[in-house]
Amino acid sequence: MTIQADRYGGRKEAFGRWLLAQRDRGDWVDALADAARADRNFPKDGDPEAVRAHLRGQQADGDTFAAVDDAESDWLDC
């Protein structure tokens, strides 16, 4: 598990767990989060690269990776 620091040096929630909690955003991240919640092997404690590696293993499409990019940007801003 990779521990991330927030912009103030505190501990940041894992990207995977943050993503699982995303609901009703009205954007691509909604569908990504729904799929993650349905995936028993989703890397809950993973960083964005662990999520991308998992999705590559599932042969996800380009739109899915674009959603991960959007989600990562939002996660980094929290």
C-alpha positions as a printed Julia matrix, in Angstrom:
78×3 Matrix{Float64}:
   0.0    0.0     0.0
   1.31   3.42   -0.93
   0.63   6.17    1.56
   0.02   9.52   -0.05
   0.42  12.87    1.64
  -2.08  15.63    1.14
  -0.95  19.11    0.21
  -0.45  19.94    3.89
   1.73  16.94    4.67
  -1.04  14.92    6.32
  -2.1   11.43    5.37
  -4.26  11.26    2.27
  -6.98   8.67    1.72
  -5.97   5.97   -0.76
  -7.08   6.75   -4.31
  -8.93   3.45   -4.59
 -10.98   4.11   -1.46
 -11.63   7.7    -2.49
 -12.85   6.5    -5.89
 -15.2    3.92   -4.35
 -16.89   6.71   -2.39
 -17.63   8.87   -5.45
 -21.34   9.02   -6.29
 -23.72  11.29   -8.17
 -21.0   13.48   -9.68
 -22.61  13.71  -13.09
 -19.38  12.93  -14.93
 -17.29   9.99  -16.19
 -16.05   9.28  -12.69
 -19.56   8.09  -11.71
 -19.38   5.16  -14.13
 -15.82   4.36  -13.11
 -16.77   4.35   -9.43
 -19.82   2.16  -10.11
 -17.64  -0.36  -11.95
 -15.05  -0.29   -9.15
 -17.69  -1.02   -6.53
 -18.87  -4.02   -8.58
 -15.3   -5.38   -8.98
 -14.31  -7.65   -6.09
 -10.64  -7.41   -7.11
 -10.51  -3.62   -7.35
  -7.37  -2.3    -5.58
  -9.08  -0.43   -2.73
  -5.82   0.63   -1.14
  -4.17   1.34   -4.48
  -2.79   4.56   -5.86
  -3.78   5.78   -9.35
  -1.09   3.64  -11.0
  -2.34   0.5    -9.24
  -5.84   1.26  -10.51
  -4.53   1.77  -14.05
  -2.58  -1.5   -13.88
  -5.71  -3.31  -12.73
  -7.72  -1.78  -15.57
  -5.05  -2.71  -18.12
  -5.37  -6.29  -16.93
  -9.08  -6.08  -17.64
  -8.44  -4.57  -21.07
 -10.4   -1.42  -20.27
 -11.03   1.08  -23.04
  -9.55   4.54  -23.49
 -12.58   6.29  -22.0
 -12.04   4.41  -18.77
  -8.45   5.63  -18.56
  -9.62   9.19  -19.29
 -12.02   8.85  -16.35
  -9.12   7.69  -14.13
  -7.16  10.77  -15.21
 -10.1   13.03  -14.28
 -10.57  11.23  -10.98
  -6.87  11.48  -10.15
  -6.91  15.24  -10.73
  -9.86  15.64   -8.37
  -8.3   13.33   -5.78
  -5.05  15.3    -5.85
  -6.99  18.53   -5.27
  -8.72  17.27   -2.1
